[in-house]
Structure formats: C-alpha cells, structure tokens
Amino acid sequence: MSTKINEEKKKCKIACLVKIAGIVFFVAGLLIAAACYYTLYVTTKPAEYLAPPAYNPAPGKNDFKITVFGDWMLHEGAIGKIAAESHRRNAAFAVCLGDFVHPAQPSIMKIAAKKLKKHFKIPVYATPGNHDVYNAEDAAGFAAVFGNINNCFSYGDTLFILLESAKVGLSDEQLQFLKFVLTNERPKYSRCVVFSHVPPVTIPEFDKPKYRLKKETAEKYLKILEEGNVDLLVCGHVHHEMNIQLGKTRLLVCPPSGQGSRNKKNPQFGSLQLHFMPDGSIKHEFVYCGTEVKGTGFEKFLYRRLNQHTILFSVSLALLLLGGACILLGNAKKTDA
Ligand SMILES: [Fe+2]
C-alpha cells in the first residue's frame, strides 16, 4: 500500500516538474516571439527611406567630399567612427556598398536604415551586397528603403551610378542599363563614379570566383566602363582594400566596416574618403578606425537571425510544450483518482 502511495506521489511530482518546465518554456517562447515581433515591427515604424534624390542638390559644384563604406553587418562600432570622420570632413553624403544583414528581411533593412540615420547627419545611399538580396522579396524590401537597386543620381558636376551585383554577377539587362545611363547622362557631367558591391577583378591573392565577377561578365563590364568614361568604380565585398587602374577607370575596393578584414597586415575596419577636386581629379584616402565591434550578442541574434518564421516557431513550440505538460499532468491526476 505504502509502495503504491509512494509511486503515485513520485508520478505526481514528475508531472508537477513537467508542468513547471512546460510553463517556463511557454513563457520563454512567448518572450522570444514578443522580442522578435517588437524588433521587427514596432521599432521599425515609421518606415525609413534613404533613396537618393531625383534632383541635383548642388548643380555644377566641383569641390566636395563623400564617404564610402560597406560590409558592416549592422555592427555599429566602426559605423559611429566613420560617421564622425565623415562629419569632420564635411562630406556631402555617404554611400554604403552593401552587406547589411544575413538574411535580409524588408523590416531588417528598415532597422539598418534607422541605425545609419542614428549615426549619420548626412544622406546615406546604398547598393545591396550578396548577403542582402537573394530573391525578389529581398530586392523589393531593399528598394522600399534605399530606392531602385540599379539607380543613378547626381551631385555637383558628377554623375553617380548604383549598380546591384548582389548575386556576384551582372545580368545583360543591368549592363544595358549601365550603357544607357553612360550614353545619355554621362556627357552632361565632368566626372562619373559607379558603386557596386562585387568588383570585376581583384588583386591576385583574391582572384577566385567568390570574390569577383565571372571573367566573361567582367570583360563586358570593363569595356562599358571604359567607353562610358567612368573615372572611378568603387566596390566592397573582398574585405581587403585595393587600388587598381583599369584603363581609364580606377577601381577602389573598400576595407570592411564591421565584418572581419582579410588584410592580415592591417585588419582594421575603415572607410574610403573621396575628395572631388576643382581640377577634375578625385583624391582618395582609406581611413581606419580600429576593430571595435559594438552591440550585444543578443541584439545581433535578434537582428540577424530572428524573423517571422522564428516568431511562429517560438509560439508553436511554447504551446506544444505547455500542451504536453498539461497532458502529462492530467494523466498523473487520473492515476491519483
Ligand atoms: Fe559581400
């Protein structure tokens, strides 16, 4: 008799523990889902919009500075310093070369825009990186915040072109777009700069398909840049600064601004500061800002890993665990009766 009572007590105790565990997991699941929902939907309202203007804010100006950075993955340590440097130099605007987040979600692109606005007091335009845009939904999400993924705008006496190379490639349609803009708009300006995430060529150390465009595409691309009188092509992606003269066009590749550097001699984050000189030349300087990566692991987890699926998964798992715990407890009570 006493053994039976002890067994039932044991069953009851186990059922209680399972119920407590179920409740704990249930609450944890709801908290994760709520944090994810809050991050994705509440903190991103109203939507941020950082597309370049359709007009030239300083027509004819031939002496101005801009800042270029990229490959930052929402790490704010370097971004704050790059923005401060940009303000110190009185840059007119900044351009981000992509690789904001992995995987990209439209709402996370809004968070990216919000973070940029927090640090920069000047306009920031952007072209997507291979981590940002995988499919049409990502492209639409990117465009909703940063404007057309293939775009052009002007500032002063210079034409700027943003060319999406997020899939480590350029389609024939994109090359046609580039050719069209260069044929029709380039003659109206003294200088022309193209921004695109993936470079067409690299220094020998990084001459691998994952770091550059396919050779066949690169050849067509370089011909269009040469014939279109492009002064400067600025890219990111490789996480190693480069300076290569390609015919009339100079290629500059930026150091990363938050993702790990592949430069073993100088693994610092940094930016590219450009000075458009009155004599028509474009002076460049790579400016470094240390290796500090700001932001907690939890924040990075929230921004980079959680999405709508995680909300659904957290709630489902929590309900499943609570339901299982209730069934087990119910069975134990039945045994008691
Ligand atoms: Fe990249």
Residues whose N, C-alpha, C, O or C-beta is under 5 A from the ligand:
A	BS01	LIG	D99 G129 N130 H237
